[in-house]
Every structure is written in structure tokens, then in C-alpha cells.
């Protein structure tokens, strides 16, 4: 069941990214997740390449106000052209009222990092426990880094394509595993701040900022209580 969008961090995320298996029938999978009375707009049911014109048509369609909650399901989102993704990004930055946008993809890594960072990601097929365990280990270790160790650890992250999935996995772990367990305000605020630090790092990586320097800055922020 889809719920209304929530403030996942200090920012607002009216968009979800659903990761599914490659063999999934994406529309049928979505239909199993939503209520029968959901007002839905479907995009790319035929799993074809989606260009900028289709996204512009969607923007025009969503320009008409809706008095009730509506959902937009963009299937096979990894088939969006780069130009279409940039057009979609503008829609995600200024979403229409009463509208939840859901991107469905078996290859979320094919989407722009700036799009993924603005989505609350859900794994419809459960994430491998090994990936969550690695993110948990990274999170625990990175929060304890001294300044000198942060600089040294950042040397291991020089390749952007290898670093992006690591930070994205940490964001998913914090949102899906850590946030639901935060029961007191100080801990919750720390987790929210750390998610935002990761999102800033993802934006910087998307803009081709030096990968090592991005990770060094992220480590400094995550270990802020140990940096003095």
C-alpha cells in the first residue's frame, strides 16, 4: 500500500524510486502495491525508450490541478533518455500539488544521481542483507574517523562510478533501517542531518567534483563529534 509522501529528511520527497528485479512485470508489480481506488497515471507501459517529448506531455498533463491524491507511475524509468531525465528533474524539484511520483526500475543506477538523490527509494524485492550489512559497517566506521584517518580513508575513493553506489546504499540504509528505529529527537536529528550530508555528497559527485575531496568532506561531517 502506498502512503502519502512524508518528509524523509529535512527536505521534502514527493517522489519514490522502486527497485525491482529485471524479470518483473512492472505494472502488475505496482498494482499489487496500490489500493484499487488509487487515481493513477501510467507512463511507458510498453517498456520503450522514453524521450523528452513524453516528459513534457506529462508535465502538461500534471499542470491541471487535482482535488484528490493522484499517483504517477513511470515504469522502466531507466529507459529515459538523458534529456528526458533532465526534464523530469525539473518536475521533481517543483512537483504538482496532491501528486506522488513513483519511478520503477530494475536498473536504478542508470538514472542520474541528482534524480536518485531526490527520491525515497524502496526495494520491492528485498535488498540483499549483505549490502545492508556493508552499509551498517561503513556508517559505524565513518562516524568514528579522526581527521587524519578521514583523509587516509578518502584515498580509497577516487573513482566516481565506484563511489556513487556506496553513498547511495548508505542513504537507503539510513532511510529504511535507521530512521524507523530512531525513537528520540536528538538521535533522529543526527540521522536526518547525516542523510542530508550524503545527499550533498551525491549532488557533488553528480557535478563531477573531485571524488576523493567529496568523500573527505563527507567523512568530516559524519564524524563531526570526533573531529575536534
VOZAVO-320458 format. One record per residue (C-alpha): residue in three letters; x, y, z. Coordinates in steps of 0.02 Angstrom, whole numbers, padded with zeros to 5 digits, always signed. Example, Ala and Ser with C-alpha at 12.3 -4.5 7.8 and 13.67 -1.06 7.14 Angstrom:
BEGIN
ALA+00615-00225+00390SER+00684-00053+00357
***
This chain:
BEGIN
UNK+00000+00000+00000UNK+00068+00170-00046UNK+00054+00303+00086UNK+00056+00490+00070UNK+00229+00566+00044UNK+00323+00607+00202UNK+00469+00719+00247UNK+00604+00587+00235UNK+00738+00710+00286UNK+00734+00895+00320UNK+00690+00910+00136UNK+00526+00851+00060UNK+00523+00698-00053UNK+00361+00679-00151UNK+00448+00552-00263UNK+00485+00369-00235UNK+00604+00256-00332UNK+00554+00073-00329UNK+00694-00050-00367UNK+00631-00214-00439UNK+00705-00371-00516UNK+00744-00369-00701UNK+00612-00501-00743UNK+00470-00414-00652UNK+00311-00364-00743UNK+00321-00188-00678UNK+00139-00137-00697UNK+00074-00296-00615UNK+00200-00274-00476UNK+00141-00096-00445UNK-00042-00150-00447UNK-00004-00270-00305UNK+00061-00124-00202UNK-00075+00006-00226UNK-00255+00025-00173UNK-00391-00010-00301UNK-00459+00166-00285UNK-00292+00248-00323UNK-00303+00383-00456UNK-00159+00334-00568UNK-00068+00398-00721UNK+00038+00267-00809UNK+00192+00306-00912UNK+00291+00188-01025UNK+00188+00031-01002UNK+00268-00040-01160UNK+00446-00029-01093UNK+00508+00080-01236UNK+00638+00218-01241UNK+00560+00374-01163UNK+00610+00543-01234UNK+00594+00722-01181UNK+00430+00747-01277UNK+00341+00617-01170UNK+00402+00700-01010UNK+00344+00869-01073UNK+00174+00795-01111UNK+00170+00726-00934UNK+00214+00898-00864UNK+00072+00974-00964UNK-00049+00840-00903UNK+00002+00869-00723UNK-00019+01055-00745UNK-00206+01034-00718UNK-00244+01041-00532UNK-00310+00888-00444UNK-00430+00894-00299UNK-00386+00717-00246UNK-00224+00623-00220UNK-00152+00556-00382UNK-00005+00445-00422UNK+00108+00445-00574UNK+00195+00280-00610UNK+00340+00296-00730UNK+00383+00117-00774UNK+00554+00063-00839UNK+00625+00229-00784UNK+00800+00175-00835UNK+00742+00189-01017UNK+00727+00378-01002UNK+00848+00471-01115UNK+00969+00589-01031UNK+00871+00738-01098UNK+00710+00663-01030UNK+00791+00637-00861UNK+00843+00820-00852UNK+00664+00871-00895UNK+00599+00751-00762UNK+00719+00826-00635UNK+00634+00995-00654UNK+00467+00910-00620UNK+00537+00827-00463UNK+00606+00993-00400UNK+00436+01079-00418UNK+00307+00938-00404UNK+00122+00972-00431UNK+00012+00975-00278UNK-00077+00816-00223UNK+00038+00713-00333UNK+00152+00567-00289UNK+00276+00519-00425UNK+00342+00341-00424UNK+00488+00288-00534UNK+00501+00100-00560UNK+00664+00024-00621UNK+00768-00134-00617UNK+00922-00028-00653UNK+00909+00125-00540UNK+01095+00156-00563UNK+01056+00206-00743UNK+00964+00360-00680UNK+01052+00524-00646UNK+01119+00535-00469UNK+01026+00700-00450UNK+00862+00609-00483UNK+00901+00466-00364UNK+00951+00586-00226UNK+00779+00667-00234UNK+00688+00503-00213UNK+00643+00396-00065UNK+00700+00227-00127UNK+00603+00069-00089UNK+00658-00107-00128UNK+00504-00201-00185UNK+00613-00355-00194UNK+00710-00358-00031UNK+00885-00286-00031UNK+01020-00414-00004UNK+01066-00424+00179UNK+01249-00416+00131UNK+01227-00241+00058UNK+01139-00178+00215UNK+01274-00255+00323UNK+01411-00167+00224UNK+01320+00000+00238UNK+01299-00026+00425UNK+01486-00059+00441UNK+01530+00094+00337UNK+01414+00204+00439UNK+01485+00146+00606UNK+01664+00164+00548UNK+01644+00332+00460UNK+01566+00413+00613UNK+01720+00367+00716UNK+01855+00430+00596UNK+01982+00553+00660UNK+02035+00693+00543UNK+02193+00602+00491UNK+02100+00437+00464UNK+01963+00526+00366UNK+02094+00594+00247UNK+02176+00423+00233UNK+02010+00331+00206UNK+01957+00455+00071UNK+02108+00398-00030UNK+02013+00236-00061UNK+01876+00331-00154UNK+01949+00403-00313UNK+01832+00328-00443UNK+01664+00414-00456UNK+01572+00264-00532UNK+01626+00152-00388UNK+01591+00282-00253UNK+01414+00332-00304UNK+01336+00161-00265UNK+01420+00158-00095UNK+01346+00326-00043UNK+01177+00284-00119UNK+01171+00120-00023UNK+01210+00214+00137UNK+01065+00334+00105UNK+00947+00187+00079UNK+01010+00104+00237UNK+00987+00261+00341UNK+00812+00294+00274UNK+00746+00117+00278UNK+00836+00039+00426UNK+00899+00175+00543UNK+00762+00308+00537UNK+00619+00191+00587UNK+00718+00143+00743UNK+00758+00321+00798UNK+00643+00349+00947UNK+00716+00506+01024UNK+00733+00678+00948UNK+00923+00703+00962UNK+00958+00536+00877UNK+00828+00571+00744UNK+00902+00742+00708UNK+01076+00666+00692UNK+01015+00536+00568UNK+00921+00665+00465UNK+01074+00776+00460UNK+01184+00631+00407UNK+01064+00587+00266UNK+01074+00766+00206UNK+01264+00759+00211UNK+01257+00605+00100UNK+01137+00690-00020UNK+01253+00840-00033UNK+01395+00720-00075UNK+01288+00637-00210UNK+01250+00806-00287UNK+01435+00850-00287UNK+01480+00685-00367UNK+01346+00713-00500UNK+01429+00880-00538UNK+01598+00795-00561UNK+01678+00868-00405UNK+01839+00778-00359UNK+01781+00612-00286UNK+01915+00599-00152UNK+01879+00776-00090UNK+01692+00742-00087UNK+01717+00587+00021UNK+01841+00677+00132UNK+01711+00812+00164UNK+01576+00682+00197UNK+01687+00592+00322UNK+01723+00756+00412UNK+01536+00791+00427UNK+01486+00617+00482UNK+01622+00613+00615UNK+01591+00793+00670UNK+01586+00742+00854UNK+01759+00665+00837UNK+01840+00798+00727UNK+01896+00913+00866
***
